[in-house]
Structures are given as C-alpha cells and as structure tokens.
Amino acid sequence: MNKQQTRRTFVQNALGIGALVGFPTIIPSSVLGKNGAVAPSNKVNIGVLSCGAQSGSAGNYYSKGISQIVAVCDPIRERRIARAEQWGVEDHYNDFRDVLARDDVDGVHISTPDHWHVPMSIAAAKAGKDVYCEKPLGLTIEQNLAARQITEKYDRVFQYGTQQRSSEVCRRGIELVLNGHIGEIAKIYVWAPGGMAGGSATPELPVPDGFDYDLWLGPAPEAPFSYDRCLNQDFQKKGIWYIYDYAIGFVAGWGAHPLDQLQWWADEAGMDIPVEYEATGRLPTEGLFDTVTHWDAHCRYANDLEMRFMDTQTAQVVTKELSLPDLGKFPGNCTLFMGTEGWVAVSRGSLKTSSEELRKKAKDPGPIKLPVSRNHGQNFAECIRSRKQPVSTLNSAIRSDIVSHMTDLSIRTGKKLRWDPKKETVRGSSQARKMMSRPIRAPWTI
C-alpha cells in the first residue's frame, strides 16, 4: 500500500479538503478474506485513537478472544508508546488518520478530549470504520445532530461510552421502573459531580519534544501551550475537562452517565427529552477553567413530567430540603426515579430501592426487558461482527447529550429555554440558538 497516496485520499474524502473523490466502502477484515472468503482469523481488529487515561477500558477487547488491538495513536509520543507496550501492539502512530487509512482496522475506540469526539467519529465512519466513542458526545448541539450520519449515511456500528448500560444492576433497576413496580413516575432527579474553577494559561511553555500540539488542538482554537491546559494529569484538575474550547464541563462529562440511564428508560417508555429548561449555575470568573462548576436545572417533558438535573453538591442540599431518600445512600452520580408506590435509584455498580421487597423483584422484573451487555467493549466487537447496533446507541446518545447542552445554554444565557423536538432547535433565546454551533479551526470539519 502506498501510504502517502492513502493518506492523501483519506484527507480529501474524510475531512472535506480538496476535491471530492468517492471513498470506497471498506468491508471489515474480520468478515472477509481475499476474494470474499472467510478470513483465517475471525478476530475483530480495533484501533485505539488517543492513549490517555480514558483509553484504559480498551483493554477489554482482549477479554473474550474475539477482538484485538492492532494499532494505537496519540499526538503525545510517550503515551502511545506506553499503551503499545502494554497491549503488545507493534504499530503506533502520531496521527489518527494513519490508523483510519489501514484496511485491516475494523473499528476504532475514541478516547480523545471531548472536542475531538464528533469530528473524529465522523471521519472514522467516512473511512468505513465502526465507532466506539467515549462520552460525552458533541461539543455543540450542531455536532450532536451531525453525528447521525455515522449510522444513517455511512451505516456504521456505533457504541457510546456510557458503560453503565453494561452493568446488570443498572439494567435491572431501569427494568423495575419500566415494568411499573414503583407506580406512576412522579418526578426524576439526576445528579453528577460538579466541575472545577482555576487553572492558568501562564506561563506559556515551549511545546515538549514528542508532543504534536497542533494535532492535539485539532478543531479547537489556537491557544498558548501551558501546564494546566495540556500537561496536568491530576484527574480532578485536567484542563481538558473544564476549558470551554474543549468541553462544556462535567455537566456533560460526568452528567452523561446518569443522563444516559434516564434516557435508557425514556427511549423504552416512548419519550424524547425534556422540552423546557430553566437552569441556574456557577461559571468561573477567574482563571483558565471556564465551564459550569455547579448547576441546578428544572426540566419538563412534553407530558409535564418534571426532571431535576443537578451537581452532587447541590443535590445534597435539595434532597434534605425535599425529604428525599438520604443522599448518603448513593454515590456521587445517580438517577433517582420517584414513583407513586416507591423509588428506584441507579448509579455505577449500584441499585437502591425504597424497600427490600422491591429490590428482590429486580431478579425478574417483568416482561419488559432491555438489551443485555456484560462488557461494553466486547458488546461493540460482537456488533461489528453481527452488524447490529450495540447497547448504547447513537440516537440515545444524541438525546441525552442535548439535555446537558440545554442546561449549559440556559445557565450561560440566563434564559428559560425550550427544545423544539420537531425542528430540533432552541426556542426562547436568539443567543442560545446561535450557541448551538461553534466555529471549527481549519482544515478540520464535521
């Protein structure tokens, strides 16, 4: 294979640069061998795009022997080398486009900072790769809506990185609610850890050897290289979580998990997302970090059901004020369904119920069943082979992620907003409507 020619063709087609040339459909190497014969190895080949801490879950591709990692990439040399050595992978790359140009890669596992999620996912789909994308989904509502083409236009398998759908206790909890064991749903409370203020863009530092900063920034605006922006590896203080150029903060970054559990229920219950949002929150006024740190969103569905979405600290106050179940029983993120006959709360690895009798019913909650997945990565690999969509679907991801964005937009504009599900646009503020999209740094596109 002429690597330069492949790269040039990929750039023209997958990223919209230069002449539009038809890109060939790539059939997974795990399905076909030469001349369409069954391949000698039936393993699904995965390329890991970004090798930071979030990529650790990619090791699950080895758990059942049906998949393997054949390539990794990261614009930070030491990180990609470390992952390659850890997983025994021979090929590691600086640029993700070199992985997408390989015809032996069936699917990619995207664990980049948030601002890369949708642009990279769409580029992978255009290159004929199936996509596992870490949460949250898009940097904007526009990106979320554009992501639909991954499954609709390019017919790719897509797994969203909300791993609680592969947790048996979470699945059982949602099934309890769907099967009517807590009666009519009266109200829903969702919370997740809040964000952080601080960080500094100074002093501006020289870019270290082996750090491709231009590629790291990608579609984000140019910015000075600094420790808190790029190098701080403390999980709670990473700039990529709290800088608006790269994320909207933990309102989506952590909120994606409990909101996904809510949406899992809503999808099966035949509901969309809330149509009304009135949110308050705290935005940093100093420092590099500029995403929401605390939030309290009152949301309402079209049928008048209320949902309240909060950060954990706010939830601690609210649960005491409203005499809700003791928050001390729950982890820092939770989806709490309050019914006329009891309550169910699900969070990562945890199921709480209003009574022990109700909890026992989780073993056989009733006829309404959700898809079963016991390993998120393996579920993705199995679906690459079967061509079915995995347990965390793209359409559900788009819906739940828009809830985070509507909360953020309501806080930033100070307006009560409405979501128009038919026209898929924001009502109530022209400013918020403009904020549904952001410029993308050339030459990148979605």
Rosetta blueprint (number, residue, H / E / L):
1 M L
2 N L
3 K H
4 Q H
5 Q H
6 T H
7 R H
8 R H
9 T H
10 F H
11 V H
12 Q H
13 N H
14 A H
15 L L
16 G L
17 I L
18 G L
19 A L
20 L L
21 V L
22 G L
23 F L
24 P L
25 T L
26 I L
27 I L
28 P L
29 S L
30 S L
31 V L
32 L L
33 G L
34 K H
35 N H
36 G H
37 A L
38 V L
39 A L
40 P L
41 S L
42 N L
43 K L
44 V E
45 N E
46 I E
47 G E
48 V E
49 L E
50 S L
51 C L
52 G L
53 A H
54 Q H
55 S H
56 G H
57 S H
58 A H
59 G H
60 N H
61 Y H
62 Y H
63 S L
64 K L
65 G L
66 I L
67 S E
68 Q E
69 I E
70 V E
71 A E
72 V E
73 C E
74 D L
75 P L
76 I E
77 R H
78 E H
79 R H
80 R H
81 I H
82 A H
83 R H
84 A H
85 E H
86 Q H
87 W H
88 G L
89 V L
90 E L
91 D E
92 H E
93 Y E
94 N L
95 D L
96 F H
97 R H
98 D H
99 V H
100 L H
101 A L
102 R L
103 D L
104 D L
105 V L
106 D L
107 G E
108 V E
109 H E
110 I E
111 S L
112 T L
113 P L
114 D H
115 H H
116 W H
117 H H
118 V H
119 P H
120 M H
121 S H
122 I H
123 A H
124 A H
125 A H
126 K H
127 A L
128 G L
129 K L
130 D E
131 V E
132 Y E
133 C E
134 E L
135 K L
136 P L
137 L L
138 G L
139 L L
140 T L
141 I H
142 E H
143 Q H
144 N H
145 L H
146 A H
147 A L
148 R L
149 Q H
150 I H
151 T H
152 E H
153 K L
154 Y L
155 D L
156 R L
157 V L
158 F E
159 Q E
160 Y E
161 G L
162 T L
163 Q H
164 Q H
165 R H
166 S H
167 S L
168 E H
169 V H
170 C H
171 R H
172 R H
173 G H
174 I H
175 E H
176 L H
177 V H
178 L H
179 N L
180 G L
181 H L
182 I L
183 G L
184 E L
185 I E
186 A E
187 K E
188 I E
189 Y E
190 V E
191 W E
192 A E
193 P L
194 G L
195 G L
196 M L
197 A L
198 G L
199 G L
200 S L
201 A L
202 T L
203 P L
204 E L
205 L L
206 P L
207 V L
208 P L
209 D L
210 G L
211 F E
212 D L
213 Y H
214 D H
215 L H
216 W H
217 L H
218 G L
219 P L
220 A L
221 P L
222 E L
223 A L
224 P L
225 F L
226 S L
227 Y H
228 D H
229 R H
230 C H
231 L H
232 N L
233 Q L
234 D L
235 F H
236 Q H
237 K H
238 K L
239 G H
240 I H
241 W H
242 Y H
243 I L
244 Y L
245 D L
246 Y L
247 A L
248 I L
249 G L
250 F H
251 V H
252 A H
253 G H
254 W L
255 G L
256 A H
257 H H
258 P H
259 L H
260 D H
261 Q H
262 L H
263 Q H
264 W H
265 W H
266 A H
267 D H
268 E H
269 A L
270 G L
271 M L
272 D L
273 I L
274 P L
275 V L
276 E E
277 Y E
278 E E
279 A E
280 T E
281 G E
282 R E
283 L L
284 P L
285 T L
286 E L
287 G L
288 L L
289 F L
290 D L
291 T L
292 V L
293 T L
294 H E
295 W E
296 D E
297 A E
298 H E
299 C E
300 R E
301 Y L
302 A L
303 N L
304 D L
305 L L
306 E E
307 M E
308 R E
309 F E
310 M E
311 D E
312 T H
313 Q H
314 T H
315 A H
316 Q H
317 V H
318 V H
319 T H
320 K H
321 E H
322 L L
323 S L
324 L L
325 P L
326 D L
327 L H
328 G H
329 K H
330 F L
331 P L
332 G L
333 N L
334 C E
335 T E
336 L E
337 F E
338 M E
339 G E
340 T L
341 E L
342 G E
343 W E
344 V E
345 A E
346 V E
347 S E
348 R L
349 G L
350 S E
351 L E
352 K E
353 T E
354 S L
355 S L
356 E H
357 E H
358 L H
359 R H
360 K H
361 K H
362 A H
363 K H
364 D L
365 P L
366 G L
367 P L
368 I L
369 K L
370 L L
371 P L
372 V L
373 S L
374 R L
375 N L
376 H H
377 G H
378 Q H
379 N H
380 F H
381 A H
382 E H
383 C H
384 I H
385 R H
386 S H
387 R L
388 K L
389 Q L
390 P L
391 V L
392 S L
393 T L
394 L H
395 N H
396 S H
397 A H
398 I H
399 R H
400 S H
401 D H
402 I H
403 V H
404 S H
405 H H
406 M H
407 T H
408 D H
409 L H
410 S H
411 I H
412 R H
413 T H
414 G L
415 K L
416 K L
417 L E
418 R E
419 W E
420 D E
421 P L
422 K L
423 K L
424 E L
425 T E
426 V E
427 R E
428 G L
429 S L
430 S H
431 Q H
432 A H
433 R H
434 K H
435 M L
436 M L
437 S L
438 R L
439 P L
440 I L
441 R L
442 A L
443 P L
444 W L
445 T L
446 I L
